[in-house]
Amino acid sequence: MLILFYKSCLGKAMAAVMAFAKKFKANLQEVGK
């Protein structure tokens, strides 16, 4: 049970990091123009 909880939290964290990275890259490209 604890492992499932940990995995779901890890998945959410990874998704948040990926979303942040995409937003960050988009912002960098806007600044680079």
Rosetta blueprint (number, residue, H / E / L):
1 M L
2 L H
3 I H
4 L H
5 F H
6 Y H
7 K H
8 S H
9 C H
10 L H
11 G H
12 K H
13 A H
14 M H
15 A H
16 A H
17 V H
18 M H
19 A H
20 F H
21 A H
22 K H
23 K H
24 F H
25 K H
26 A H
27 N H
28 L H
29 Q H
30 E H
31 V H
32 G H
33 K L
